[in-house]
Amino acid sequence: MMRNFILILVFIVISIDVFGGGYKIEVKINGVSDTTVLLGYHFGPKKFVVDTIRVDKNGYGVFKGDEELEGGIYLIIPPNMKYFEILIDKDQKFMVETDTVDYTKNMKITGSADNEDFNEWQRFMGSLQTEVQDLYKRKDENKDNKDSVKVIQDKIDELMEKKNKKEEDYIKENPDKLLTAILKMMQKPEIPDPPKDEDGNITDSTFQYRYYKEHFFDNIDLTDARLLRTPIFHGKINEYFRRVTMQVPDSINAEADKIIAKAKVNKDVFMYIVRYLVNLYSETKLMGMDAVYVHVAENYYLTGEADWVDSTFLEKMQERVNKIKPNLIGAKAPDLKLYTYNFIPVSLYGVEAEYTILLFWEPDCGHCKKILPALHNYYKDTLIKHDVKVFAVCTHNDTAKYYKFIKDHKLYDWINAFDPLVKSKFRDYYDIYSTPVLYLLNDKKEIVAKRVDLNTIKELLGMKLGFKEEEKDDKDADKEKEDNKKPGKKKKG
């Protein structure tokens, strides 16, 4: 009776260990002893640690946890930080044995068919890469011999066909495996030849670009959260939004909506993509791309869909959107009702000109002391002959310094304004937190360019008005370029 009870108890313990939840990954790394080993994973462009163990003198240890790990490509990281990769998916209880001579080549897997496949694929790709690199080296060495080059290229093509056939066979035979999803994600869409007329002339020059863009995600499952924990997914998203999509806010917003709509099926993927977009376009220095930040914020965060952020985060985001939104490229610039230096009322909308340079500056700003005289010279020498005016707003109310600066630099021939009553809210409307800041407005007071340097203003006006400023002495041009790189003065307080 007692013996039967003990056997039942042992069976229960074994069953819990083998069939229960959680993960148990045994590792034995020959060449490593009595040290700490980490278990990490890829996530976006970064790597994170999920577990830590200390292996014994034989390099043996066990990563163990009560909850299952999220699927993806994980890293086992010995002290030398040269890690090797394993797959985590349905098999979460297995053993990996290898050595420091060659982690991949000498790896043995017990209890995980997924990792047997993954390791076999890594070995195959390592061997293929070595062979292809050698062939390219031979090709370069024989570049003057056309026959040899052709023979070598044929061999390279043969190897790549072998790789493609191996991929296709695995994908077909294992449709639901994580390795299949990874292999598919790495494939690029095959682009057909563009349409041609009877004479062989291409009739649609954008066909191949449009086809590539439209089919970019054909092999990427945007509902599979396992792909987030690979080093590939982030690169694909990054390539799509930075290089494949036209770098115009409206185009990016349209593509963002399309991709997010597919990803919404899986909350983790949805969260990853909207976070990526908000982070990318809140930090980009490309003019006008803050419109993407506003679009994503308003449509996916401030609507309440981003339930992973707290109210404090959303309040700050709303404040940021409120500052950016009034001065997006293409929007009509907010009017400013200010006073000239001799206290005569003046408004931005009252300025009649084909183009208006809107300048924010302050007397104590070191960069302003260089840019304003340069802009004034440009105005006198070139712009005054065209329908362009300068509306210069002093951001501080120290009237003595304000008057002195205007007088010292003889800035009487453009519109000088300031806000002595602090009622115009120019800082909020134009997101002024440092000086100098330059905007370019058209005749309808729509924003053509914002937060640009003087050289950009010159280039834009030269193109739009059909004139070219007389070239300066090389030293003066180089000096101005260096001045434009220097940071502006931060707003006090």
C-alpha positions in Angstrom: 0.0 0.0 0.0 2.7 2.5 1.1 4.8 1.5 -1.9 1.9 2.2 -4.3 1.4 5.6 -2.7 5.0 6.5 -3.1 4.9 5.5 -6.8 1.8 7.6 -7.3 3.4 10.5 -5.6 6.6 10.2 -7.7 4.4 10.0 -10.9 2.5 13.1 -9.9 5.8 15.0 -9.3 7.2 13.9 -12.6 4.0 14.8 -14.4 3.9 18.3 -12.9 7.5 18.8 -13.9 7.1 17.4 -17.5 3.6 18.4 -18.4 2.9 21.4 -16.1 3.2 25.1 -17.0 6.3 27.2 -16.9 9.7 26.6 -18.5 12.7 24.5 -17.7 15.8 24.9 -19.9 18.8 22.9 -18.9 22.1 24.1 -20.2 25.6 22.5 -20.2 28.3 24.6 -21.7 31.7 22.9 -21.9 34.4 25.4 -21.3 32.4 27.5 -18.8 32.4 26.8 -15.0 31.3 28.3 -11.7 29.9 31.5 -13.3 26.8 33.4 -14.1 24.9 32.7 -17.3 22.0 34.8 -18.6 18.8 34.0 -20.5 17.7 36.9 -22.7 15.7 37.7 -25.7 15.5 40.0 -28.6 12.9 42.8 -28.6 13.1 45.5 -31.2 16.6 46.7 -31.6 17.5 45.8 -28.0 18.1 42.7 -25.9 16.6 42.0 -22.5 17.5 39.6 -19.7 14.7 37.4 -18.4 16.5 34.9 -16.1 19.9 34.4 -14.5 21.6 31.2 -13.2 25.0 30.1 -11.9 26.3 27.1 -13.6 28.4 24.5 -11.7 32.0 23.4 -12.4 30.8 21.3 -15.3 29.0 24.2 -16.9 25.6 22.8 -16.0 22.6 24.9 -14.8 18.9 25.2 -15.2 16.7 28.2 -16.1 13.4 27.6 -14.5 10.2 29.6 -14.0 6.5 29.0 -13.1 5.1 30.9 -16.1 5.8 30.1 -19.8 8.1 32.4 -21.7 6.7 34.4 -24.7 7.7 32.9 -28.0 10.7 34.2 -29.9 14.4 33.9 -30.4 16.2 33.8 -27.0 19.8 34.2 -26.1 22.0 32.2 -23.7 24.7 34.5 -22.6 27.9 33.2 -20.9 30.3 35.6 -19.2 32.2 36.4 -22.3 29.0 37.9 -23.7 29.3 35.9 -27.0 25.8 34.5 -26.9 24.1 31.7 -28.8 20.5 31.6 -29.8 17.6 29.2 -29.2 13.9 29.2 -30.0 11.2 29.4 -27.4 7.7 28.4 -28.5 5.7 25.4 -27.5 8.7 23.4 -26.3 9.7 25.0 -23.1 11.3 22.1 -21.3 14.5 20.9 -23.0 18.2 20.6 -22.7 21.0 22.4 -24.7 24.5 21.2 -24.6 27.4 22.9 -26.4 30.9 24.2 -25.9 32.7 27.5 -26.3 34.8 26.3 -29.3 31.8 26.7 -31.6 28.4 27.1 -29.9 26.3 26.4 -33.0 28.3 23.6 -34.6 28.8 21.6 -31.4 25.2 22.0 -30.1 23.1 19.1 -29.0 19.4 19.4 -28.3 17.3 17.1 -26.2 13.5 17.5 -25.9 12.8 20.2 -28.5 12.3 19.4 -32.2 11.9 23.2 -32.8 15.5 23.8 -31.6 16.8 20.8 -33.5 15.4 22.4 -36.7 16.7 25.8 -35.7 20.2 24.6 -35.0 20.3 22.6 -38.2 19.3 25.7 -40.1 22.0 27.8 -38.4 24.6 25.3 -39.3 23.4 25.1 -42.9 23.4 28.9 -43.2 26.9 29.2 -41.6 28.4 26.7 -44.0 26.6 28.4 -47.0 27.7 31.9 -46.0 31.4 30.7 -45.7 31.2 29.1 -49.2 29.5 32.1 -50.8 32.1 34.5 -49.3 34.9 32.4 -50.6 33.3 32.4 -54.1 32.9 36.2 -54.1 36.6 36.5 -53.1 37.5 34.2 -56.0 35.3 36.2 -58.3 37.0 39.4 -57.3 40.4 37.8 -57.8 39.4 36.7 -61.3 37.5 39.8 -62.3 39.5 40.2 -65.5 38.6 36.7 -66.7 35.0 36.8 -67.9 34.8 33.0 -68.3 36.0 32.4 -64.7 33.7 35.0 -63.4 30.7 33.4 -65.1 31.6 29.9 -63.7 31.9 31.3 -60.2 28.7 33.3 -60.4 26.8 30.2 -61.7 28.1 28.4 -58.6 26.9 31.3 -56.3 23.5 31.2 -58.0 23.3 27.4 -57.6 24.0 27.8 -53.8 21.3 30.5 -53.5 18.8 28.3 -55.3 19.7 25.5 -52.9 19.0 27.8 -50.0 15.7 29.0 -51.4 14.6 25.4 -52.1 15.4 24.3 -48.6 13.4 27.3 -47.2 10.4 26.5 -49.4 10.4 22.8 -48.5 10.6 23.6 -44.7 7.9 26.2 -44.9 5.6 23.9 -46.8 6.1 21.0 -44.4 6.0 23.0 -41.2 3.3 25.8 -41.7 2.7 26.5 -38.0 6.2 26.5 -36.6 8.0 29.6 -35.4 11.0 29.0 -37.6 8.7 29.0 -40.6 7.3 32.4 -39.6 10.9 33.7 -39.2 12.0 32.3 -42.6 9.0 33.9 -44.3 9.6 37.2 -42.6 13.1 37.3 -44.1 11.8 36.8 -47.6 11.4 39.8 -49.9 8.5 39.9 -52.4 9.5 38.9 -55.9 9.0 42.0 -58.1 7.8 41.4 -61.6 9.1 43.3 -64.6 7.3 46.6 -65.3 4.7 46.8 -68.1 6.0 47.7 -71.5 4.5 48.8 -74.8 4.9 47.1 -78.2 8.3 48.8 -78.7 9.6 47.6 -75.3 9.3 51.0 -73.6 8.3 51.0 -69.9 4.8 52.4 -69.6 4.8 52.7 -65.8 8.0 53.9 -64.2 6.7 53.5 -60.6 5.2 50.0 -61.1 8.0 48.1 -59.3 8.2 50.5 -56.4 4.4 50.4 -55.9 4.4 46.6 -56.2 7.2 46.3 -53.6 5.4 48.6 -51.2 2.0 46.9 -51.6 3.5 43.4 -51.1 6.1 44.3 -48.5 4.2 42.6 -45.7 2.9 39.6 -47.7 5.2 37.2 -45.7 5.1 39.0 -42.4 2.3 38.0 -40.0 1.4 41.2 -38.2 -0.8 39.2 -35.8 2.1 37.0 -34.5 3.6 38.4 -31.3 6.4 35.8 -31.4 8.0 37.8 -34.2 8.5 40.8 -31.9 11.1 38.8 -30.0 13.4 38.4 -33.0 16.1 40.6 -34.4 14.2 40.8 -37.7 10.8 42.3 -37.1 12.0 45.8 -36.0 14.3 46.0 -39.0 11.3 45.3 -41.3 9.1 47.9 -39.7 12.0 50.4 -39.7 12.7 49.8 -43.4 9.1 50.2 -44.4 8.5 53.5 -42.7 12.0 55.1 -43.2 12.8 53.9 -46.8 9.9 52.2 -48.5 7.1 54.7 -47.7 7.4 58.2 -49.3 8.7 60.6 -46.7 5.7 62.8 -46.7 3.5 63.0 -43.6 0.2 62.2 -45.4 1.7 59.1 -47.0 3.2 57.9 -43.8 -0.1 58.5 -41.9 -2.0 56.5 -44.5 0.5 53.6 -44.4 0.5 53.7 -40.5 -3.3 53.3 -40.4 -3.1 50.4 -42.8 -0.4 48.5 -40.9 -2.0 49.3 -37.5 -5.4 48.0 -38.7 -3.8 44.6 -39.5 -1.8 44.6 -36.2 -4.9 45.4 -34.0 -5.8 41.7 -34.0 -2.9 41.2 -31.5 -2.5 43.7 -28.7 1.2 43.2 -28.3 2.0 43.9 -32.0 -0.5 46.8 -32.0 1.3 48.3 -29.0 4.7 47.8 -30.5 3.9 49.5 -33.8 2.2 52.5 -32.3 5.0 52.9 -29.7 7.5 52.7 -32.6 5.7 55.4 -34.6 5.3 57.8 -31.6 8.9 57.4 -30.6 10.3 57.8 -34.1 8.3 60.8 -35.0 8.6 62.6 -31.7 12.4 62.5 -32.1 12.9 63.0 -35.8 14.5 66.2 -37.0 13.0 65.9 -40.5 10.8 69.0 -41.0 7.1 68.4 -41.0 7.2 64.8 -39.6 5.8 65.9 -36.3 2.4 65.6 -38.2 2.8 61.9 -38.0 3.3 62.1 -34.2 0.1 64.1 -33.9 -1.8 61.7 -36.1 -0.7 58.6 -34.1 -1.2 60.3 -30.8 -4.7 61.6 -31.7 -5.9 58.4 -33.3 -4.5 55.7 -31.1 -3.4 57.1 -27.8 -5.7 59.9 -26.9 -8.7 57.8 -28.1 -8.1 55.5 -25.1 -6.9 52.6 -27.2 -3.4 52.7 -25.7 -4.6 51.3 -22.3 -1.0 50.4 -21.3 -0.1 54.1 -20.5 -1.4 56.0 -17.5 -3.3 59.3 -17.3 -0.1 61.3 -16.6 1.5 60.1 -19.8 -1.7 60.9 -21.8 -1.9 64.4 -20.2 1.7 65.2 -21.3 1.0 63.8 -24.7 -2.1 66.0 -25.1 -0.1 69.0 -24.0 2.6 68.2 -26.6 0.0 67.7 -29.4 -1.6 71.0 -28.4 1.7 72.8 -29.0 2.6 71.0 -32.2 -0.8 71.0 -34.0 -1.2 74.8 -34.6 2.1 74.9 -36.5 2.1 71.9 -38.7 3.5 72.3 -42.2 0.7 73.3 -44.5 -1.5 74.7 -41.7 -2.4 78.3 -41.5 -0.1 80.0 -39.0 -1.8 81.4 -36.0 -2.2 85.2 -36.0 0.0 87.2 -33.6 -1.3 90.6 -32.4 1.7 92.3 -31.0 3.3 95.8 -30.7 6.2 97.4 -32.6 9.2 98.7 -30.5 7.5 102.1 -30.4 4.2 100.5 -29.2 2.2 100.6 -32.4 -0.2 97.6 -32.7 0.9 95.2 -35.5 -0.4 91.8 -36.5 1.1 88.9 -38.5 -2.0 88.6 -40.7 -1.7 92.3 -41.5 1.6 91.7 -43.3 1.0 91.7 -47.0 3.8 89.8 -48.9 4.2 86.8 -51.1 6.4 85.3 -48.4 6.9 86.2 -44.8 9.9 85.2 -42.7 8.7 84.8 -39.1 11.6 85.1 -36.7 11.7 84.6 -32.9 14.7 86.0 -31.2 16.0 87.6 -28.0 18.7 90.1 -27.3 20.9 87.9 -25.0 20.9 84.9 -27.3 24.4 84.4 -28.6 23.2 82.6 -31.7 20.7 85.4 -32.4 23.5 87.9 -32.3 25.0 86.1 -35.4 21.9 85.0 -37.2 20.0 88.3 -37.1 22.7 90.4 -38.7 23.2 87.7 -41.4 19.4 87.6 -42.1 19.3 91.4 -42.2 22.1 91.5 -44.7 20.3 88.9 -46.8 17.1 90.9 -46.5 18.8 94.2 -47.6 20.9 92.6 -50.4 18.3 90.3 -51.9 14.8 90.0 -50.3 14.0 93.7 -50.3 13.9 93.4 -54.1 11.2 90.8 -53.9 7.9 90.5 -52.2 9.3 89.1 -49.0 9.0 90.6 -45.5 10.5 89.8 -42.1 8.3 89.7 -39.0 10.7 89.6 -36.1 9.3 88.8 -32.7 11.4 89.5 -29.6 10.6 86.8 -27.1 11.6 88.8 -24.0 10.3 92.1 -22.6 13.5 93.8 -21.5 12.7 96.9 -23.5 16.1 98.5 -23.0 18.0 95.6 -24.4 15.4 95.2 -27.2 15.7 98.8 -28.3 19.5 98.7 -28.1 19.8 95.6 -30.2 17.5 97.1 -32.9 19.5 100.3 -32.9 22.9 98.7 -32.9 22.1 96.5 -35.8 19.9 99.1 -37.6 17.0 96.7 -38.0 14.5 99.4 -38.9 13.6 98.2 -42.4 11.7 95.0 -41.3 8.8 94.6 -38.9 10.0 94.4 -35.3 7.4 93.2 -32.7 7.2 92.1 -29.1 4.5 91.2 -26.6 4.8 93.6 -23.6 1.4 92.5 -22.2 2.1 88.8 -22.6 -1.2 88.0 -24.2 -0.4 86.7 -27.6 0.5 83.1 -26.5 3.2 83.0 -29.2 5.2 80.4 -27.3 2.3 78.0 -27.3 1.2 78.6 -30.9 4.7 78.3 -32.3 6.3 75.9 -29.8 9.0 78.4 -28.8 11.3 77.0 -26.2 14.6 78.3 -27.6 15.9 81.0 -29.9 16.4 81.8 -32.7 13.5 80.1 -34.6 12.7 80.7 -38.2 9.4 80.0 -40.0 8.6 80.7 -43.7 5.0 81.5 -44.5 3.3 82.0 -47.9 0.9 84.8 -48.9 -2.0 83.0 -47.2 0.1 82.7 -44.1 0.3 79.0 -44.5 3.4 77.4 -43.0 5.9 76.4 -45.8 8.8 75.6 -43.5 9.5 75.8 -39.8 12.4 75.6 -37.3 14.9 75.8 -40.2 18.3 77.5 -40.5 19.0 80.5 -42.6 20.6 78.5 -45.4 17.4 76.5 -45.8 15.4 79.8 -45.9 17.7 81.0 -48.7 17.4 77.8 -50.7 13.6 77.7 -50.4 13.1 81.3 -51.3 15.6 81.0 -54.2 13.6 78.1 -55.6 10.2 79.5 -55.1 11.0 83.0 -56.3 13.4 82.0 -59.0 16.5 83.9 -57.8 19.9 82.8 -56.5 21.8 84.8 -53.9 25.2 86.0 -55.0 27.8 83.5 -53.7 29.7 84.7 -50.7 33.3 84.4 -50.0 34.1 80.8 -49.0 35.2 81.7 -45.5 32.0 83.7 -44.9 29.9 80.8 -46.1 31.7 78.3 -44.0 31.5 80.5 -40.9 27.7 80.9 -41.4 27.3 77.2 -41.8 29.1 76.6 -38.5 27.0 79.3 -36.8 23.8 77.5 -37.9 25.0 74.3 -36.3 25.3 75.8 -32.8 22.5 75.3 -30.3 20.2 78.2 -29.6 19.6 79.7 -26.2 17.1 77.9 -24.0 14.2 79.7 -22.6 14.8 80.6 -18.9 12.7 78.9 -16.3 
